[in-house]
Amino acid sequence: MSSKSVFQEEKNPRGIPKAPFIANVEEYLGGPDGAVETPLKNFQDAIAKSRKYRYMDANLTQRRKGLEDKIPDIRKTLHMVEFLHETREGKNKNDDLEDDLSDEENSDNPKKPLITTFELNDTLFAEAELEDTDTVYLWLGANVMLSYKLTEAASLLRSKLDLAEASLKATIEDLEFLREQLTVMEVNTARVYNWDVKRRRERRLAGEVKKDG
């Protein structure tokens, strides 16, 4: 049996190969007299090769953490853009209604500026008056900031949120699949080794009985 046969051709959607579980060790080895040296070596080689999987595990864990930190920020930014858009749309409707009123009536209902707080750091916030505009600026990474219309910004953020959530879901699935395959390989090795120990003990006892007889 070659080391390549340790893993099946079946893979998960991201290309991680599936490790077969040995339900019947004796059948897997080809009978009660089957040799265990080559299978054990193949499993040990596969486990050594699985260090790459452990490296993948570390990378995926880091990626998961990054996405779990990133998604709330995207969602919070999207909610803010949607709030600004809804506020501006509502203000425009009120302006249209006020245009039908007399100047005297308008003077009794002055327009109120939008006051909000923004985060300077985790524990410090500042108050600001927002400019009446249909444009926002978004950080795109690598010290790059671009201006977008509110509707364009909301569309971009929804797209980024969908991609990030899909990526997080795939990353969690890959981590679970990867760890399952590592466990299967370790269990297979232990099962083959323990089966061989038991076979040797039974043969030794049978030999002693035969010798005493």
Rosetta constraint file for C-alpha pairs under 8 A:
AtomPair CA 1 CA 5 HARMONIC 6.72 0.50
AtomPair CA 1 CA 38 HARMONIC 7.06 0.50
AtomPair CA 1 CA 39 HARMONIC 6.85 0.50
AtomPair CA 1 CA 42 HARMONIC 7.94 0.50
AtomPair CA 2 CA 6 HARMONIC 7.43 0.50
AtomPair CA 2 CA 42 HARMONIC 6.93 0.50
AtomPair CA 3 CA 42 HARMONIC 4.76 0.50
AtomPair CA 3 CA 43 HARMONIC 7.42 0.50
AtomPair CA 3 CA 45 HARMONIC 7.19 0.50
AtomPair CA 3 CA 46 HARMONIC 7.00 0.50
AtomPair CA 6 CA 19 HARMONIC 6.85 0.50
AtomPair CA 6 CA 20 HARMONIC 7.24 0.50
AtomPair CA 6 CA 42 HARMONIC 6.86 0.50
AtomPair CA 6 CA 43 HARMONIC 6.82 0.50
AtomPair CA 6 CA 46 HARMONIC 7.13 0.50
AtomPair CA 7 CA 17 HARMONIC 6.47 0.50
AtomPair CA 7 CA 18 HARMONIC 6.04 0.50
AtomPair CA 7 CA 19 HARMONIC 4.76 0.50
AtomPair CA 7 CA 20 HARMONIC 6.38 0.50
AtomPair CA 8 CA 17 HARMONIC 6.57 0.50
AtomPair CA 8 CA 18 HARMONIC 5.70 0.50
AtomPair CA 8 CA 19 HARMONIC 6.01 0.50
AtomPair CA 8 CA 20 HARMONIC 6.41 0.50
AtomPair CA 9 CA 17 HARMONIC 6.62 0.50
AtomPair CA 9 CA 18 HARMONIC 7.30 0.50
AtomPair CA 10 CA 17 HARMONIC 5.95 0.50
AtomPair CA 10 CA 18 HARMONIC 5.69 0.50
AtomPair CA 11 CA 15 HARMONIC 5.25 0.50
AtomPair CA 11 CA 16 HARMONIC 5.20 0.50
AtomPair CA 11 CA 17 HARMONIC 4.21 0.50
AtomPair CA 11 CA 18 HARMONIC 5.42 0.50
AtomPair CA 12 CA 16 HARMONIC 5.40 0.50
AtomPair CA 12 CA 17 HARMONIC 6.60 0.50
AtomPair CA 12 CA 18 HARMONIC 7.28 0.50
AtomPair CA 12 CA 174 HARMONIC 7.93 0.50
AtomPair CA 12 CA 177 HARMONIC 7.87 0.50
AtomPair CA 14 CA 174 HARMONIC 7.54 0.50
AtomPair CA 16 CA 174 HARMONIC 7.92 0.50
AtomPair CA 16 CA 178 HARMONIC 7.28 0.50
AtomPair CA 18 CA 181 HARMONIC 6.30 0.50
AtomPair CA 19 CA 181 HARMONIC 5.44 0.50
AtomPair CA 19 CA 184 HARMONIC 6.59 0.50
AtomPair CA 19 CA 185 HARMONIC 6.64 0.50
AtomPair CA 20 CA 184 HARMONIC 7.33 0.50
AtomPair CA 20 CA 185 HARMONIC 7.98 0.50
AtomPair CA 21 CA 184 HARMONIC 6.04 0.50
AtomPair CA 21 CA 185 HARMONIC 7.66 0.50
AtomPair CA 21 CA 188 HARMONIC 6.56 0.50
AtomPair CA 22 CA 28 HARMONIC 6.99 0.50
AtomPair CA 22 CA 188 HARMONIC 6.05 0.50
AtomPair CA 24 CA 28 HARMONIC 6.13 0.50
AtomPair CA 25 CA 29 HARMONIC 6.15 0.50
AtomPair CA 25 CA 191 HARMONIC 7.16 0.50
AtomPair CA 25 CA 192 HARMONIC 6.18 0.50
AtomPair CA 25 CA 195 HARMONIC 7.17 0.50
AtomPair CA 26 CA 30 HARMONIC 6.28 0.50
AtomPair CA 26 CA 31 HARMONIC 5.20 0.50
AtomPair CA 26 CA 32 HARMONIC 5.81 0.50
AtomPair CA 26 CA 34 HARMONIC 7.28 0.50
AtomPair CA 27 CA 31 HARMONIC 5.52 0.50
AtomPair CA 29 CA 34 HARMONIC 4.92 0.50
AtomPair CA 29 CA 35 HARMONIC 6.64 0.50
AtomPair CA 29 CA 36 HARMONIC 7.01 0.50
AtomPair CA 29 CA 39 HARMONIC 7.81 0.50
AtomPair CA 30 CA 34 HARMONIC 5.33 0.50
AtomPair CA 35 CA 39 HARMONIC 7.77 0.50
AtomPair CA 36 CA 40 HARMONIC 5.83 0.50
AtomPair CA 36 CA 192 HARMONIC 7.09 0.50
AtomPair CA 36 CA 193 HARMONIC 7.74 0.50
AtomPair CA 36 CA 196 HARMONIC 7.00 0.50
AtomPair CA 37 CA 41 HARMONIC 6.07 0.50
AtomPair CA 38 CA 42 HARMONIC 6.07 0.50
AtomPair CA 39 CA 43 HARMONIC 6.13 0.50
AtomPair CA 40 CA 44 HARMONIC 6.04 0.50
AtomPair CA 40 CA 189 HARMONIC 6.38 0.50
AtomPair CA 40 CA 192 HARMONIC 7.06 0.50
AtomPair CA 40 CA 193 HARMONIC 7.34 0.50
AtomPair CA 41 CA 45 HARMONIC 5.97 0.50
AtomPair CA 42 CA 46 HARMONIC 6.05 0.50
AtomPair CA 43 CA 47 HARMONIC 6.09 0.50
AtomPair CA 43 CA 185 HARMONIC 6.87 0.50
AtomPair CA 43 CA 188 HARMONIC 7.63 0.50
AtomPair CA 43 CA 189 HARMONIC 6.03 0.50
AtomPair CA 44 CA 48 HARMONIC 6.10 0.50
AtomPair CA 44 CA 189 HARMONIC 7.31 0.50
AtomPair CA 45 CA 49 HARMONIC 5.99 0.50
AtomPair CA 46 CA 50 HARMONIC 5.96 0.50
AtomPair CA 46 CA 185 HARMONIC 7.70 0.50
AtomPair CA 47 CA 51 HARMONIC 6.93 0.50
AtomPair CA 47 CA 182 HARMONIC 7.57 0.50
AtomPair CA 47 CA 185 HARMONIC 6.70 0.50
AtomPair CA 47 CA 186 HARMONIC 7.31 0.50
AtomPair CA 49 CA 53 HARMONIC 7.65 0.50
AtomPair CA 50 CA 54 HARMONIC 6.37 0.50
AtomPair CA 50 CA 182 HARMONIC 7.13 0.50
AtomPair CA 51 CA 55 HARMONIC 6.19 0.50
AtomPair CA 52 CA 56 HARMONIC 6.15 0.50
AtomPair CA 53 CA 57 HARMONIC 5.96 0.50
AtomPair CA 53 CA 178 HARMONIC 7.02 0.50
AtomPair CA 53 CA 182 HARMONIC 7.89 0.50
AtomPair CA 54 CA 58 HARMONIC 6.24 0.50
AtomPair CA 55 CA 59 HARMONIC 6.32 0.50
AtomPair CA 56 CA 60 HARMONIC 5.96 0.50
AtomPair CA 57 CA 61 HARMONIC 6.01 0.50
AtomPair CA 57 CA 175 HARMONIC 6.31 0.50
AtomPair CA 57 CA 178 HARMONIC 7.11 0.50
AtomPair CA 57 CA 179 HARMONIC 7.71 0.50
AtomPair CA 58 CA 62 HARMONIC 6.21 0.50
AtomPair CA 59 CA 63 HARMONIC 6.09 0.50
AtomPair CA 60 CA 64 HARMONIC 5.99 0.50
AtomPair CA 60 CA 171 HARMONIC 6.30 0.50
AtomPair CA 60 CA 174 HARMONIC 7.81 0.50
AtomPair CA 60 CA 175 HARMONIC 6.58 0.50
AtomPair CA 61 CA 65 HARMONIC 6.29 0.50
AtomPair CA 61 CA 175 HARMONIC 7.38 0.50
AtomPair CA 62 CA 66 HARMONIC 6.22 0.50
AtomPair CA 63 CA 67 HARMONIC 6.20 0.50
AtomPair CA 63 CA 171 HARMONIC 7.53 0.50
AtomPair CA 64 CA 68 HARMONIC 6.08 0.50
AtomPair CA 64 CA 168 HARMONIC 6.11 0.50
AtomPair CA 64 CA 171 HARMONIC 6.31 0.50
AtomPair CA 64 CA 172 HARMONIC 7.05 0.50
AtomPair CA 65 CA 69 HARMONIC 6.22 0.50
AtomPair CA 66 CA 70 HARMONIC 6.05 0.50
AtomPair CA 67 CA 71 HARMONIC 5.86 0.50
AtomPair CA 67 CA 164 HARMONIC 6.60 0.50
AtomPair CA 67 CA 165 HARMONIC 7.91 0.50
AtomPair CA 67 CA 167 HARMONIC 7.96 0.50
AtomPair CA 67 CA 168 HARMONIC 6.19 0.50
AtomPair CA 68 CA 72 HARMONIC 7.19 0.50
AtomPair CA 68 CA 168 HARMONIC 7.49 0.50
AtomPair CA 69 CA 73 HARMONIC 7.15 0.50
AtomPair CA 70 CA 74 HARMONIC 6.37 0.50
AtomPair CA 71 CA 75 HARMONIC 6.10 0.50
AtomPair CA 71 CA 161 HARMONIC 6.53 0.50
AtomPair CA 71 CA 164 HARMONIC 6.54 0.50
AtomPair CA 71 CA 165 HARMONIC 7.15 0.50
AtomPair CA 72 CA 76 HARMONIC 5.96 0.50
AtomPair CA 73 CA 77 HARMONIC 6.13 0.50
AtomPair CA 74 CA 78 HARMONIC 6.07 0.50
AtomPair CA 74 CA 157 HARMONIC 6.65 0.50
AtomPair CA 74 CA 160 HARMONIC 7.57 0.50
AtomPair CA 74 CA 161 HARMONIC 6.24 0.50
AtomPair CA 75 CA 79 HARMONIC 6.18 0.50
AtomPair CA 75 CA 157 HARMONIC 7.89 0.50
AtomPair CA 75 CA 161 HARMONIC 6.82 0.50
AtomPair CA 76 CA 80 HARMONIC 6.32 0.50
AtomPair CA 77 CA 81 HARMONIC 6.27 0.50
AtomPair CA 77 CA 157 HARMONIC 7.75 0.50
AtomPair CA 78 CA 82 HARMONIC 6.10 0.50
AtomPair CA 78 CA 154 HARMONIC 5.99 0.50
AtomPair CA 78 CA 157 HARMONIC 5.83 0.50
AtomPair CA 78 CA 158 HARMONIC 7.04 0.50
AtomPair CA 79 CA 83 HARMONIC 6.05 0.50
AtomPair CA 80 CA 84 HARMONIC 6.22 0.50
AtomPair CA 81 CA 85 HARMONIC 6.14 0.50
AtomPair CA 81 CA 136 HARMONIC 7.88 0.50
AtomPair CA 81 CA 150 HARMONIC 6.38 0.50
AtomPair CA 81 CA 153 HARMONIC 7.15 0.50
AtomPair CA 81 CA 154 HARMONIC 6.14 0.50
AtomPair CA 82 CA 86 HARMONIC 6.06 0.50
AtomPair CA 82 CA 150 HARMONIC 7.68 0.50
AtomPair CA 82 CA 154 HARMONIC 6.50 0.50
AtomPair CA 83 CA 87 HARMONIC 5.96 0.50
AtomPair CA 84 CA 88 HARMONIC 6.03 0.50
AtomPair CA 84 CA 150 HARMONIC 7.61 0.50
AtomPair CA 85 CA 89 HARMONIC 6.06 0.50
AtomPair CA 85 CA 134 HARMONIC 7.50 0.50
AtomPair CA 85 CA 150 HARMONIC 6.00 0.50
AtomPair CA 85 CA 151 HARMONIC 7.29 0.50
AtomPair CA 86 CA 90 HARMONIC 6.06 0.50
AtomPair CA 87 CA 91 HARMONIC 6.04 0.50
AtomPair CA 88 CA 92 HARMONIC 6.07 0.50
AtomPair CA 88 CA 132 HARMONIC 7.81 0.50
AtomPair CA 88 CA 134 HARMONIC 7.57 0.50
AtomPair CA 89 CA 93 HARMONIC 6.39 0.50
AtomPair CA 90 CA 94 HARMONIC 6.32 0.50
AtomPair CA 91 CA 95 HARMONIC 6.11 0.50
AtomPair CA 92 CA 96 HARMONIC 6.30 0.50
AtomPair CA 93 CA 97 HARMONIC 6.47 0.50
AtomPair CA 94 CA 98 HARMONIC 6.11 0.50
AtomPair CA 95 CA 99 HARMONIC 6.17 0.50
AtomPair CA 96 CA 100 HARMONIC 7.15 0.50
AtomPair CA 97 CA 101 HARMONIC 7.18 0.50
AtomPair CA 98 CA 106 HARMONIC 6.78 0.50
AtomPair CA 101 CA 105 HARMONIC 6.18 0.50
AtomPair CA 101 CA 106 HARMONIC 6.62 0.50
AtomPair CA 102 CA 106 HARMONIC 6.33 0.50
AtomPair CA 103 CA 107 HARMONIC 6.19 0.50
AtomPair CA 104 CA 108 HARMONIC 6.83 0.50
AtomPair CA 105 CA 109 HARMONIC 6.89 0.50
AtomPair CA 106 CA 110 HARMONIC 6.65 0.50
AtomPair CA 113 CA 129 HARMONIC 6.66 0.50
AtomPair CA 113 CA 130 HARMONIC 7.22 0.50
AtomPair CA 114 CA 129 HARMONIC 5.76 0.50
AtomPair CA 114 CA 130 HARMONIC 5.56 0.50
AtomPair CA 114 CA 131 HARMONIC 7.84 0.50
AtomPair CA 115 CA 127 HARMONIC 7.10 0.50
AtomPair CA 115 CA 128 HARMONIC 5.79 0.50
AtomPair CA 115 CA 129 HARMONIC 4.53 0.50
AtomPair CA 115 CA 130 HARMONIC 6.22 0.50
AtomPair CA 116 CA 127 HARMONIC 5.71 0.50
AtomPair CA 116 CA 128 HARMONIC 5.54 0.50
AtomPair CA 116 CA 129 HARMONIC 6.39 0.50
AtomPair CA 116 CA 130 HARMONIC 7.26 0.50
AtomPair CA 117 CA 125 HARMONIC 6.18 0.50
AtomPair CA 117 CA 126 HARMONIC 5.27 0.50
AtomPair CA 117 CA 127 HARMONIC 4.26 0.50
AtomPair CA 117 CA 128 HARMONIC 5.90 0.50
AtomPair CA 118 CA 125 HARMONIC 5.48 0.50
AtomPair CA 118 CA 126 HARMONIC 5.50 0.50
AtomPair CA 118 CA 127 HARMONIC 6.46 0.50
AtomPair CA 118 CA 128 HARMONIC 7.30 0.50
AtomPair CA 119 CA 123 HARMONIC 7.94 0.50
AtomPair CA 119 CA 124 HARMONIC 6.23 0.50
AtomPair CA 119 CA 125 HARMONIC 4.53 0.50
AtomPair CA 119 CA 126 HARMONIC 6.60 0.50
AtomPair CA 120 CA 124 HARMONIC 5.43 0.50
AtomPair CA 120 CA 125 HARMONIC 5.40 0.50
AtomPair CA 120 CA 126 HARMONIC 6.94 0.50
AtomPair CA 121 CA 125 HARMONIC 7.09 0.50
AtomPair CA 134 CA 149 HARMONIC 5.71 0.50
AtomPair CA 134 CA 150 HARMONIC 5.65 0.50
AtomPair CA 135 CA 147 HARMONIC 6.48 0.50
AtomPair CA 135 CA 148 HARMONIC 5.53 0.50
AtomPair CA 135 CA 149 HARMONIC 4.48 0.50
AtomPair CA 135 CA 150 HARMONIC 5.62 0.50
AtomPair CA 136 CA 147 HARMONIC 5.55 0.50
AtomPair CA 136 CA 148 HARMONIC 5.50 0.50
AtomPair CA 136 CA 149 HARMONIC 6.35 0.50
AtomPair CA 136 CA 150 HARMONIC 6.35 0.50
AtomPair CA 136 CA 153 HARMONIC 7.37 0.50
AtomPair CA 137 CA 145 HARMONIC 6.32 0.50
AtomPair CA 137 CA 146 HARMONIC 5.44 0.50
AtomPair CA 137 CA 147 HARMONIC 4.27 0.50
AtomPair CA 137 CA 148 HARMONIC 6.17 0.50
AtomPair CA 138 CA 145 HARMONIC 5.43 0.50
AtomPair CA 138 CA 146 HARMONIC 5.63 0.50
AtomPair CA 138 CA 147 HARMONIC 6.41 0.50
AtomPair CA 138 CA 148 HARMONIC 7.47 0.50
AtomPair CA 138 CA 153 HARMONIC 7.71 0.50
AtomPair CA 139 CA 143 HARMONIC 7.27 0.50
AtomPair CA 139 CA 144 HARMONIC 5.88 0.50
AtomPair CA 139 CA 145 HARMONIC 4.41 0.50
AtomPair CA 139 CA 146 HARMONIC 6.77 0.50
AtomPair CA 140 CA 144 HARMONIC 5.46 0.50
AtomPair CA 140 CA 145 HARMONIC 5.79 0.50
AtomPair CA 140 CA 146 HARMONIC 7.39 0.50
AtomPair CA 141 CA 145 HARMONIC 7.57 0.50
AtomPair CA 148 CA 152 HARMONIC 5.90 0.50
AtomPair CA 148 CA 153 HARMONIC 5.40 0.50
AtomPair CA 149 CA 153 HARMONIC 5.99 0.50
AtomPair CA 150 CA 154 HARMONIC 6.14 0.50
AtomPair CA 151 CA 155 HARMONIC 6.23 0.50
AtomPair CA 152 CA 156 HARMONIC 6.14 0.50
AtomPair CA 153 CA 157 HARMONIC 6.10 0.50
AtomPair CA 154 CA 158 HARMONIC 6.09 0.50
AtomPair CA 155 CA 159 HARMONIC 6.26 0.50
AtomPair CA 156 CA 160 HARMONIC 6.23 0.50
AtomPair CA 157 CA 161 HARMONIC 5.98 0.50
AtomPair CA 158 CA 162 HARMONIC 6.12 0.50
AtomPair CA 159 CA 163 HARMONIC 6.25 0.50
AtomPair CA 160 CA 164 HARMONIC 6.04 0.50
AtomPair CA 161 CA 165 HARMONIC 6.07 0.50
AtomPair CA 162 CA 166 HARMONIC 6.12 0.50
AtomPair CA 163 CA 167 HARMONIC 6.03 0.50
AtomPair CA 164 CA 168 HARMONIC 6.09 0.50
AtomPair CA 165 CA 169 HARMONIC 6.21 0.50
AtomPair CA 166 CA 170 HARMONIC 6.27 0.50
AtomPair CA 167 CA 171 HARMONIC 6.04 0.50
AtomPair CA 168 CA 172 HARMONIC 6.17 0.50
AtomPair CA 169 CA 173 HARMONIC 6.28 0.50
AtomPair CA 170 CA 174 HARMONIC 6.11 0.50
AtomPair CA 171 CA 175 HARMONIC 6.17 0.50
AtomPair CA 172 CA 176 HARMONIC 6.26 0.50
AtomPair CA 173 CA 177 HARMONIC 6.11 0.50
AtomPair CA 174 CA 178 HARMONIC 5.84 0.50
AtomPair CA 175 CA 179 HARMONIC 6.12 0.50
AtomPair CA 176 CA 180 HARMONIC 6.17 0.50
AtomPair CA 177 CA 181 HARMONIC 6.36 0.50
AtomPair CA 178 CA 182 HARMONIC 6.43 0.50
AtomPair CA 179 CA 183 HARMONIC 6.22 0.50
AtomPair CA 180 CA 184 HARMONIC 6.18 0.50
AtomPair CA 181 CA 185 HARMONIC 6.26 0.50
AtomPair CA 182 CA 186 HARMONIC 6.36 0.50
AtomPair CA 183 CA 187 HARMONIC 6.10 0.50
AtomPair CA 184 CA 188 HARMONIC 6.03 0.50
AtomPair CA 185 CA 189 HARMONIC 6.30 0.50
AtomPair CA 186 CA 190 HARMONIC 6.32 0.50
AtomPair CA 187 CA 191 HARMONIC 6.06 0.50
AtomPair CA 188 CA 192 HARMONIC 6.23 0.50
AtomPair CA 189 CA 193 HARMONIC 6.15 0.50
AtomPair CA 190 CA 194 HARMONIC 5.96 0.50
AtomPair CA 191 CA 195 HARMONIC 5.97 0.50
AtomPair CA 192 CA 196 HARMONIC 6.25 0.50
AtomPair CA 193 CA 197 HARMONIC 6.30 0.50
AtomPair CA 194 CA 198 HARMONIC 6.16 0.50
AtomPair CA 195 CA 199 HARMONIC 6.15 0.50
AtomPair CA 196 CA 200 HARMONIC 6.13 0.50
AtomPair CA 197 CA 201 HARMONIC 6.20 0.50
AtomPair CA 198 CA 202 HARMONIC 6.15 0.50
AtomPair CA 199 CA 203 HARMONIC 6.15 0.50
AtomPair CA 200 CA 204 HARMONIC 6.08 0.50
AtomPair CA 201 CA 205 HARMONIC 6.16 0.50
AtomPair CA 202 CA 206 HARMONIC 6.01 0.50
AtomPair CA 203 CA 207 HARMONIC 6.02 0.50
AtomPair CA 204 CA 208 HARMONIC 6.23 0.50
AtomPair CA 205 CA 209 HARMONIC 6.20 0.50
AtomPair CA 206 CA 210 HARMONIC 6.16 0.50
AtomPair CA 207 CA 211 HARMONIC 6.01 0.50
AtomPair CA 208 CA 212 HARMONIC 6.08 0.50
AtomPair CA 209 CA 213 HARMONIC 6.10 0.50
